[in-house]
Amino acid sequence: MTEKPFVDIRHAQKSFGSLEVLKDINLQVSRGQIVAIIGPSGSGKSTLLRAINDLDPLTGGEVWLEDTQVNKKLPHRQYEKHINQVRQDIGMVFQHFNLFPHLTVRENIKLAPKMLKGLSDAEADKLAEEQLDKVGMLERIDYYPSQLSGGQKQRVAIARALAMKPKVMLFDEATSALDPELVEEVNLVMKKLAEEHMTMIIVTHEMGFAESVCDRVLFMDQGVVVEEGPPDVIFRNPTNERTRNFLRKHLANANK
């Protein structure tokens, strides 16, 4: 019996006016699987990722998380209640950290569990400490974001997402705004999550990370999935000329 997909994207289509940025994309992700999405700028990678929690609503198609349709068509008030509930199961980490500057690290992490899950202050405090310890930021718990490096802020952002106990984590170019020396500290946290079998979908330009951590790699270009497969196939023996050209250019730029 075939295992039912944990995340199931069916015939995803997205247009901005006359510009079609996603063209009939299908993607199934199993529980515990780690999928990387790579491709040139403007290929639709981030739009696809943001469609998973309906931040960028699809023009056509469906997104399912287990037995729940994420992008269900509902009257406004019902939809707001539905999507707020669904998004508690979908953690997302953006390129920019989106921490509240007037709150400490501790307060940033406690806010959503208290407001959305009804945790007491003591319960939320314990949860914040646990998640910050996991990402190596416990000693900075009472710092403000302005007192942290970019890599530290991103680790706090990951801890904040994990504090909601999500079923799946989405990473949208989580290291691209960081200085090169700070990238590895964030990648190490993501590798640790991979070891814990967290289901993850990762848009990244870090090819080495995608090759070493992910189970599958999708190469997107011009709104379609051009090629997908295991990392060793995609990075070492791609069958599509567009994939080969992209990887060749990426490697040339990385070596400059």
N, C-alpha and C positions, 0 to 999 in steps of 0.2 A: 504493500500500500504506500503510495507516494505521500510524503509529508506535506501538509498544507503550508503554504508560504506564511511567514510571520509578517513581513511587509510585502504587499502585493500592489504594484502599480499597473493599471490596465489601460492601454490605449491613451496614454497621457498626451494631450495636445494643449499648447498654450500660444496665444497670439497677443501681441500688443499692436492693436490696429491691424494694418496689413502685414506686419512682420510676424512670421510664424517662428517661434523660438524653440518649441518642442513639437516634434512631428511623430505622433503615434508611437510613443515609447512604452514598452512593456518591461517591467523589472520585478523579479521575485527574489526576496531575501529570506533565508531560513533563520530560525532562532539561533543566536550565537554566532552567526556569520558576520564577517567583516568585509565590506565591499568598498573599494576605492573607485571614484569617478575622476578620470583625468581628461584633458583636452585643452585646446587653445581658448583664449579669452573669447567670450561671445558664443561659445558652443552650446550653452544651455545648461551647464552643469549645476550652477547655483540655483537657477530657476527650478530645475527638477528637484533638488534637495529641499527647497523651500515649499514646494508643492506637497511634500510628504506631511507637513503639519498645517497645510492650507494657508501659509503666510503669503504665497503667491498662488492664488486659486487658479485651477486649471480652467481652460476654455472648454475642454472636453476630456472625458475619461474619468476613471475612478482611482482612489487611493484607499487601501484597506490596511488596517493594523489588526491582526488576528481576525476576529469576526465583526469588527466595527468598521464601517465606511467612514473615513475621516472627512471627506468632502461631501457629506450628505447635504442634499438640497432641502432646507427647512425654512420656515418663517424666521424672521430676524431674531426674535427673542429666544426661540428654541435653538436656533443655530448657535447663538452666543453661549448658551448653557452647554450645548453638545461639544463645541470646539474647545471651550475652556476645560472641560473634563478630559477630552482626548489628549490635549497638549500636556497634561500632567504626566502622561505616559511616554512623551516624546521629548527627550532632552536635546537642546540645541546650543551649540557653541559657534559664535560668529567670528569673523575676521577681527572685528573690533570688540572690545571686551564688554561694553555696555554695563559696567558696574556703576552703582549709584555713588557719586563722588562724596556725598555728605554723610554716607554711612560707613562704618568700619567694615572690615572683612567679615567679622562675626555677624554683624547686622545685615549685610548683603545676603548672606546665606540663610539666615533665619527667617527672612521676610516671607518668602513664598510658602514654606512649610507651615508657618503659623496662619497665614491668611487663607491658603487654599486647602490645607489638609487639617486645619484645626489643632495643630500641635500646641502644647503649652510652652511657655517660655523656656522652662527647664528642659523639656524634650527637644525643642528646636536647638537649644544651646549644645546639648549632647550630640545631636546630629551634625551640627556645624563642626564641632571638634573632630568627630569621626571622619567626615569627608575631607576636611583640611589636612588631617593626618595622612589620609590616603594619597593626597597630591603633594605632600611634603611642604605644606604651608602653615602648619599648626602654630609655629613660633611667631607668625605674622598675624595672628587672629584679631588683634586689637589695633592693627595699622589701618590707615585710610588708603584708598587706591592711589592717591598722589604720592604716597611713600613707597610704592612698589615699582619694580621694573616691569617691562612689558610681558616678559615670560611669567613673572609672578602673578600679574593680573590675569593672564590667560589661565593659569592653573586654578586661581580662585573662581574664574568663570566656569571651569569644568566642575569644580566642587559644588558650585551653586546649582548647576544642572543635575548633578548626581544626587543632591539632597532631596530631590523630588522622587527618587527611586524609579527612574524611567525604565520602560521596557526596551527602548531603543535610543541610541545617541546619534545625533547628526552633527557633523563637523564641517563647517563651510570655510575652507582655507584658514584653518585655525592658527597657522603659523606664518602666514604670508605678510602680516604687519610687523613681525618681530625682526630684530637684528639677528644675523646668522648665528651668533654665539648663544642666543637664547632659544633657538628653535629646538635643540635637542632636549632641553628640560621639559618642554611641552610634549614632544614626541615620546619621551619616556613614560609620561603619565598615560598616554594613549596606548602604549605597548602593554602597560600593566592592566589596563581595562581589557585589552585583547586576551591576555592570559586568564582573565576572570570570565571569559566567554560572554562579554557584553556584546549585544548586537549593535553594530556600528555601520553607518554609511558615511563615507569620508570624501569630500571634494578636496583634492590636494594637488599641489605642484611638486611635492616632495616624492620623487620617483623611488628613491632608495627606501623610504619609509613604506610606501605602498607595496614594494616588492617584498620587503622583509616581514610585514605584519599582516597584510590582507590575504583573504582566501580567494577573492575574485577581483578583477579589474575591468572596468568599463571604459572604453575610449569613446568620447563623444565629439562630434564635429557637426556644425551647422544644424543643430537640433535633433540629430539622430544618434543612436548607438551604432557606431561603425563596426566595433569589434569588442568582444568580451571573452574572458577566459581566465585561467589561473595566471598568477603573476609571471611565472617563468615562461609561459607561452607569449603573453602580451609583450613583455620587455625583451625577451631573447629571440623569439621567433614569430613576430606578428605576421599575419597573412595579408592584411590590407595595406595597400600602398600609402593611404592617408595616415595610418597609424605609424608606419615606418618613417614617413617624412616628419611627423610631429616629434617622435622620439629622437630622431637625428638632430633636428633643430634645437630641441630642449637640451640635449647633451652638449651640443656646440656652445650654447649660451652658458651652460653651467661651467664649462671649462674655460670661459673667457677670464 
